[in-house]
Amino acid sequence: MRKHRLAITAIGLLTVAPALHADEGMWTYDNFPTDTVRRQYGVGIDRPWLDRVRAATVRLSGCSASFVSGEGLILTNHHCIASCLAENSTKEKSLLDEGFVARNREQEIKCSTQVADVLVEMQNVTTSIEAATRGLDDRAANEARKRTLTELEQSCEKASGLKCQSVTLYNGGQYFLYKYRRYTDVRLVFAPEAGIAAFGGDPDNFQFPRWCLDMGLLRAYENGKPVIVADPLRINFAGPKAGEFVLVSGHPGSTNRLLTVSQLQQLRELVLPPSLLRSSELRGRYIQFSKTSDEARRIAEDPLTGLENGIKVRRKQLDALLDENLMSEKRRQESELRARAARDRTLAALGDPWADIEKANAIARNLDTEYGYLEGGAGFNSRLFRYARSLVRGIAERDKPNAERLREYTDQSLPRLRQQLAAPAPVYPELERLTLSFSLERMREWLGPDDATVRSLLAKDSPDSLSAALINGSTLGDAKVRLALWDGGAAALSASNDPMIKLAQQIDERSRALRKRYEDEVEAPTAVAEEKIARARFKLYGTAVYPDATFTLRLNYGTVQGWQEKGSPVEPFTTLGRAYERATGQTPFRIPDSWMQARSRLDMSTPFNLSSNNDIVGGNSGSAMLNARGEVVGLMFDGNIHSISGSYWFDTAKNRSIAVHPAIMREALEKVYKADDLLGELAGK
């Protein structure tokens, strides 16, 4: 599925099939390099192995996970369930601070917005898309492509009863329907305290050595009963040895390893710097807000953690793009592919898609700021506004024929939208006022005070006073109100005096016009150019190279290993005892009381975290690290600082992933949390 986003992130071009590093690649399950793995490591990964692991691998909202018991128990990261912990916390009891253990099924807590998807089947529909777009101009082809994908999703869901999602691979070279079994009743089972799950906080983020028990347990239910899993993954608590062959099964979010040089330059010069500036400013406001009270610290904790993570990622991405070695190699690869395509009579007939992309990029550069603040929502950073836009857009779109709607409001998307509207997730007015006021300030700064939308909103109001009026006057924080509007449709919206609804309606016409222009002038020619380059790439290289990550199921392989940092070796394992030595007693290096009380019972030699050269990115959080037998020997949760450049390339010498060792999971559940029943379930007893 093509995501509607800023041009620089939406456009990706295959340049040349580079010589892959030994363990590089995020491979689809239908194209895993079994022969290469057998030749390099002597390991046979056959179709039954792949089918078993696929059926036990889970996709959560923004993360990966795995079924680890026959009764629907799901293993993932603590930071992947932080929103569930936050929404079930109160002023009196913070599950993030205190952790959570369900001692029985009755104590398991519903995560209201979480879903768990399991991939059942992949269907190649490339020929259908090619037939639908053949002979059309760019704009017509873009509309036909979207319409056909929507129709295919709709017919797939009616025929199969599964959740069907269209997936674009190789930047338009292939189109698939991925069919998922979806579970919407997902409940919290276990989470350690944030103090040990994220020990070291932002200073240690993307660093190694590490000591983070970044794990959490959920359970999937269906019809009020735990889901029966025929063949779950089993945990090998001994974990792997140094140098051992390991695989990672999960859902990497996105990579941009196939961008053209000009796109990388645009990202480096025009996209990342202002994004970093805005995020850094907002981080400062979060920090100041969190210092005002214990309650403010609690409600800001989760969004601040996410923001700090994003800042570090974008900063290191910018550093990577400032690396002239990287840019020189990208230029070489691009020149080689263009030269080879020009020499091929069939491919030469495709024209110059690189030039077409350049034209689209030039238009995008003029649209990006306005589009980002209005249609992208950067000017209205508020959960209440997002509810309002979903209601205004969703109600308007659902009355149209399914194939003619905006892609996020098709029949296939509406159940998930209703689940989000119905979720009783808390809304904190003080935090809403902060984020909305800040985003209005930035919109006025970047669009200018004479911009029509800015003037209509801020001619007489300040960002602070307007945000206060909007937040204080809105009732959309109440799930019952949202559902009443959704079920009441256009008539209910017309009768509503909610200021957030009025705001969403006020800016909708201009936002839709921007979107339409972007789709016609940027997205459409880009999509056609992508398909042309993909056609050239397939003729020259076939599928010997993996596609960019798309938050779809992938499998990668590597070995447990450290690396050399400034001439010194970094060992691949850490142990529990060093965590206590590293502790200062002050956040973020404060060990929770439960761990201090259990210290005498713990084995200080227990492995804690480990590193490997598996090729992963964001979205892989919560993925299972597996040995050759398909046993869980680690839980992926981060990468080292060098891994951030993995958005653009894979550095075999320094790119490392970081996982929780299963031995520390057992040590924690047994000796700290006294969760013997859970430990027994994980052990298959």
N, C-alpha and C positions, 0 to 999 in steps of 0.2 A: 504494500500500500504506500503510495506516495504521500508523504507528510507535507502539508502546506506550511512552509517556513521560509525564512529569509534565503535569498538566492544563494549566498555563499555556502550555506550548509545543505541546500537542496540539490545543488549541482555537483555531480561527481563524474569524472571522466577516467576511463581506463587509458592509461598511457602505454605501457609496454609490460610484457610479462617478465618481471625481473627474476633474477636467479634467487629462488626462495632460500632463506636460511633453513637449516636442518629441521628446526622445530617450529617454524612459523606457520600460521594459518588457522583460521576459524572456519572449519569445514562443515558444510551441510551433511546431514546424515545419508543422503542419497549419493554423495560424491566424496566419501571419506577415502583418503589415500591408503587403502589397506596394503597394497603391494609395497609402497614406500616404507610403511611401518614394519612390515615383515622383513624387508631387506635390511633396514637400519638397526632394528632392535630384536628381531627374531620373535616378535609378538604377533599372534594371529587374532585380528579383530574381525570376526565373521558376522554375517547377517543376524543370526540369533542373538549374539552379544549386543549388536546395535539396537535391535528391536527391544530387548529387555531394558537396556539403559534408557532408551527413548521413552518407553512407557512409564518409567519411574522418575523422569525428570519433569519438574514443574516450573511453570512461569507464573510469578506473582506480579503485582502492580509495580513495575520498574525494577524487579529483581528476579533472581533464579532461586531454585530450591529443589528438593528431592523427597520423594516418599521413602521413609526409612522404617516403616512397620506395615504390617498387613491391615492395620486399623486406621489408616489415613493420616498417620503422624508425618509431619513435614519438617525437615531440617532446613534452616536458612540462617541468615545473619541477623544479629540484634538490630543493626541499623536499618534493615529491611522491614522491621516491624515496629520501628520507633513511633510511627504515626498511630498505630493501634494502641501502643502503650500510652501515648499522649492523650488520645481521645477517651481512654478509660481511666484517666487520672483525675484527681480532684485537688482542690487547694489543700485538703487535709492529707491526701495520700497520693504521692507521685510514683507511678509504676516505673518510670524511667530511673528515678533515684533509688527506689527500694527493691526493684526486681519483682518477679512474679513466679509462683509455682502453683499449678493446679494439682491438688492432691487427689482429685477424682474428676470424672467427666462432668459432673454437675458444676464444678468450679471453673471450667473452661469458659472464656469470655469471648463474645462475638467481636470480630474485627469488621466494622460495618461497611467499609469501602473496599475490602480486600477480595480478590478473586484468585482462584488457582486454576490454571489451564494446563492441560496435558495434550501434547501433539499426538494425534491418532494417524493422520495420513497427509501426504503431500501430493498434490495433483498439478502437473505441468499444464498450464493453459496458454502458453505462449502463442500457439497457432491461432487461437481464438482472438487474441488481442491484435495480432498481425493482420488477420482478416478484417477486423472491425476498423482498422486505421488505414488500410491500404488505399493509396491514391488521394488521400485527404490533405488539405493544407495544415499547417502547424496547429492553428487554433481548433479547427474541426477535429483533427486527430486527437488533440488533448481531451476535448469533450467526449469523443467517442470512446477513448481509452477508459476514462473515469466511469462513463455510463455502462460500458461492458463489464468492468470489474464489479460494479455494484450489482448488476444483473447476475453475474456468476456467483457472487457471495449469497445473494438472495435465493437462487435456485438450489445452491449447495446446502444451505441451512434447511430449506423445506424438504429436500430429499433425504438428508442425513440425520437431522435433529441435532447436529453438532454446531459449534461456533466456528464459522468460516471466515478467514481473513485472507485478503489478497496480498501477495508479497512480491515486490520487485527485487530481482537479483541481477547482479552484473550491470547495474545502472540502466536497466531497460533491455538487457540482453535476454532475460528470461522472466516470465511471470508464472507464479504459482498460486494455488489455493491451499492454504494450510488449514487443516481441519482439527479443531481442538474439542476435547471434552472439558467443559467449564464447570467448576464448583464455586458457587456464590456464598455458601455458608462456611466461612473459615474462622476458626476460633483460636484464641491465644492459650497456649499450654504452659510455656516456660520462657522466662527471660531473666538473665542475670542483671545485676545492677549496672547502670551505665558506667559507673566508676571502674569496673573491671572489663566490661565489654568494649569500652573505648579508652582504656588506660593510656595515658599520654596525650589524649585529646588532639587538638589541631597541631601542636608542636611535633607530635610523632606521626601525624597523618602522612602517608606515602613514604614512610621511613622504614628501615629495618636495620638492626634487630627491633622486634616488637613483642609486646606481651598483652594481647587483647583476646578476651574470651568473647569474640564477636559471633555469638551463636544465639539462636532462638528456635523454639519449637511451636508449630501450629498444628491444627488438626482440621482436615477437610470433612465436612458432613454432607450428606445427601438424604433428603426426606427425614431429617431429624436424627439420623444415625451415622456413625463414623463410616467413611468410605472404605469399602473392602478393596485392598490392593493385592492382586494375585501374586506379584513377584517384586516386592520392594527391594531397594538397595540395603545391604547389610554393612554395618560399620565394623571395620577392623581396627580395634582400639590400639593395636601395636603401632599402627601407622607405617609410613614408608621409611626406607633407608636412604642415605645419601647416594645419589646416582641412580636411584630406582626409576624405571619408566612409569610415568603416570599420565592420566588423561583428565580433562575437565569437560563436563557436560553441562551446558547452560545456555543463557540467552544474552550474548554480548549486545550492548545497546546500539552503538554506531561507531564506525570508523570512516575516515576520509583519506585513506591511503591512495586513492585513485584520482584525486583532484588534479586539475591542470596547474601548471606553474602560475598562471595569472590568477586563478582562484586562490591559491595559497598566498600569493602576494596581497590579494584583497582581504583575505582573512587576517593576515599579519598587520596590515596597515589601517584598515577601515572598520573591522568588526571587533577584534579582540581588545584593542586599547580602550574604546569607549565602554565596552561591557565591563572590563576590569575596573574602570573608574567608577561607574555607577554601583557596582557590587561592593567595592571598598567603602564608598560613602555610606551605603545602606548598612554594611557591617558595623560601622562606627555607631550608627543610630541604634541598632540592635543592642550593642554592648552597653551604651548609655542607658537604654531602657531597662535592660536586665539588672542594672545596679540599683534601680529604684525600690525594689522590694523582693522578697523571696518568691512571691507569686509571679512577679514579672520575670524573674530568672527562669522559673519553671516553664512558663508559656512561651518564652523566647528560645528555650534550649534546642528544640528540634529544628526550627527554621534557621537558627543561627549556625548550627552544625552543618546543615546542608549548604548554606551560603558560604561558609568558610571552606568547605570542601570544593565548591565550584570555583572560588577565587584561586585556590592553589592549582587546580586543574588548568584553568585558563592561563594563569601566569606561566606555567611550565610549557603549555602548548605554544605560547608566544615565544618563549625561549627556544623551543625546537625550531620554529619557523624563522628565527633569526640565525640559525645555524647554517652557514654558507655551504657546508659539506652536504647537508640535506638538500638544499635548493639546487646545488650543482648536479646532484644525482637525479633529481626530478627533471631538470632541464634535459639531461642526457637521455633519459628514458623517453620523454615526450618527443624529442627530436627523432629518435630511432623509430618509434611507431609511426610518426607522420611520414617519414621517409619511406618506410616499407609499404605503407598504405598507398602512397603516391606512385610507387613502382608497380603496383598491382592493378591491372586494367579494370577488374571488377570493382575493386575498392575505390579506385580513383573516381569512378562514376558517382560515388556517394557525395562528391563535392568536398567542401572544407568545413566539417562540423566544428572544428576549433574556432574558426572565424564566427560561426553562428553563435557559439557560446560567448565569445567576446562581445558581440552586439547585445546579447541578452544581459551580460554582466554590466555593461555600460548603463542600460536602462535600470537595472537593479540598484546600481549605486545611487541613482536619483530617487528611487522609491523606498529604499531600505528604512530610512529614519521615520518617515511618515507612516509607512506600513507597520513598522515594528511597534510604534506607540499606539496606533489606533486599532488596526486589525489584529496585530500580535498581542495587544493588551498590556504592553509595557507601561502605558500611561495610566493604567487603572489596576494597580497591584493590590487587589482586595479579593478575598474569598467571596464576599457578598456580591461584588460585581461579577465574578465568574458565574455564580449562581444565576444572577439576573440575565447575563448574556445567554446562558444555556437555555433559560426559559423563553426569552424573546426569540432567539434563533430557532430553538427546537420546535416551539409551537408553530412558528411560521413555516418551517421546512416540512414538518410531518404531514401537512395538508397537500403537499405536492406529490406527483408520482415519484416513487422511490428512486428511480434512476436519474431523476432531474434534481435531486437534493444536493446540498453540500455534503461531502463524503462523511463528515462526522455526525450526521443526523439521519442516516439511512435506517431502515427497519432493523438492520443487524446491530446498530449502535444504540438504539433507544433503550433496550432493557438495562444496559450498563449505565446510561445517563440517568434513568429513573432511580437505580440503586444509589447513585451518588447524591441525587437530590433528596432521597429518603433517609440517608445516613445521618444519625444524630451526632455527628462530629461537632465538637464545641467551636464556637466562633468567639474570639476575644476582641471586644470593641476597641480597647486601648491599643492592641497590636494592629488592628485593621486601620485605625486612624493614622498610626505611624507610617505604615507602608503605603497607604493611599496618598497621603499628603506628600510623601517623598516622591512618588511616581508622578504626581501632578506637577511638582516643582521641576522635575527633570523634563517632562513633556513641554512645559512652557520654555525651558531653557533651550531645548534642542529644536523645537518647531518654531519658536519665536512667539512673542506676545501678540503679534498681528495675525497669526494663523487663525482661520475661521473657527475651528473647534476650540482652540485655546481661548479666544475672545468670548465665545458663547458660554464658556464655563467660568472663566476667571476675570472677566471684565470688571466685575464688582466684588468678587470674592477672592480671598487668598487661598492657597492650597490647604492651609490649616483649617480655615473656617468652612470651606466647601467639604472637605473630607469629614469634618465633625458633623455637619448637617446631614450628609449622606449616610454615614454609619449610624449615627444616633437615631435617624428617622426610619431606618430600614427594619423590617421584620423578617427578612429572609434568613436570619440566623436560626429560625424555627423551622424544622423539617416539615411540620404539619402545614405551615403556610406555603412552603415551596410545593408540596404535593397538591395542595388545593389549587394553586395556580396552574400547575401542570395538568391536572385532571380537568380543570375548568376551561382550559384552552384560551382562544382569542378573546372570548367574552370576559373571562376573569382578568386577563391582562389589561383590557380596556378599562375595566372598573377599578383597577389597582391604582392607588396613589403612592405606592412605595417609591421613594426617590431613586433607588438603585434601578428599579425597572424603568423609570422615566429616563435615567441616564443611558441605559443600554439602548432604549428606543431612539434617543436623541442622536447618538453617534452611529447608529446602525447603517443608515443610508450611505454615508461617506465611507465607512469601513468596508461595506460590501463593494462599493465602487473601486476602492483601492485593491481589494482582493481580485476582482474581476480583471482589472488592468494588469496586475501581477501575473495572474494565470495566463492571460492572453499574450503578454509581451515578454515575459520571462520564463515562466514554467513551460509553456507550450513549445517554443523553439528549443529550449533546453532539452526537453524530453525527446524530441525528434533527433537532436544531435547526439544525445546519449545512446539512443538505439543504433544510430549509424556507427558510432565508434565501437559499441558492443559487437556489432556485426563484423567489423574489421577484426576485433580482438578474437572472436571465436574462430574466424577463418585462419588466423595466424597462430593461435595458441590453444584453441579448444577450451576445455574446462580444467586445464592443468593448474590454474591459479584459482584460489578461493574468492568468493565475492566479499565485498565490504559487509561489515556487520549491520544487521537490520532489526535487532531485538527478536530474532528468530532462533530456533534451536541450532546450536553448533557444537562440534566436538573438536578439541585440539589435544595435542600430545606434546610431551616434553620429559624432562627429568628433574628430580630433586637436586638442586644445586645452588650455591651462592655465587659470588662474583668478586672481582677485584675492584676496590674503590681507592683511588689515589695510591696505587701500589700495594695496598694492604688487603688481605683476604677477608671477605665477609662470609662467615659460616652459615649454612642453611638452616640451622636449628637454634632456638632459644629454649631456656629451661625456666621452670617456675621460680627457683631460688633467686634468680637475677631480678625478677620483678620486685621482690621485697627489698632487695638492695637498691633498686632504682627509685623506690617510693620515697617521697618527701613529706608526706602527710598533708600536702596542699594540692588542691585541684589544679591541673588534671592528673597529677601523679600521686593521688591519694588512693590507697587500697581500701575498699569497703570494709566496714566493721565485721561483716560475716566472715570475710577472708582472714582478718586479723585474729578473730576468735578461733578459727579452724587451723591456724598456722602450725601448731604442734602436731596435728594429725596428718598433715600433707607431706608428700614425698617431693622434696625440693629438686630432685633430678628429673621430674616429669617434663617431657617435651611440651612446649607451649605453642609457639608459632613456627612455621617453616616457610622456606622460599623455594621456588622452582622457576624454570624458564618457560612455563606455559604461556601461550599468547592469549591474553584476556584483556577486556576493557570494562568500563562501567556497564552495568546490566548483568555481568557475570557474578556480581555479589550474591553470595548464597549458593553458588554452584558447588557441586560435589567434585572433589579430586578423587579419582579412582585408580586402583592398581589394575594390572592386566587381567585379573579375575573379575573385575567389575565391583570390587568392594570399596566402600568409602574410606579413604585414608587421609582426608583433609577437607576443610571447608573454606573455600576461597572468600576473602573479604577485602583485599586491597592489592596494590602493586607498589613497588618501590618508586622513588622519584623519577627514575629513568623510564618507567613504564608509561608515563603520561604522554611522551612523544609517540607512543604506540598508536595514537590517533592517525599518524601520518606515515610511520614506518616501524619496522621491528628491528631492534638492536639486539642481536643474539648475545653480545658480550655482556650487556648490563640490564636489559629489560627483564625484570623478575616479578612474578606474582607472589602473593603472601596468603597463607592459609592458616586456619586454626588446626592444631594437631588434635586428633581424636583422643589421645591419652589425657589431655587436660580437660576435655569434656567429661570423661569418665571420672576423673579425680574430683571435679567440681560437683557433679551430680551426686556422687557417692558421699563425699566427706564434707562438703560445704553446705549443700542444699538438702541433703538427706532425701533425695528424690529416687528412692530405690525402685519404685514401680516404673517410673519413666526409664531408668537405666535398664531395667529388665526388658522393657518393651524394645528399646534400642538394640539390646543384645539378642533379640529374637526369642526371649524366654516366655 
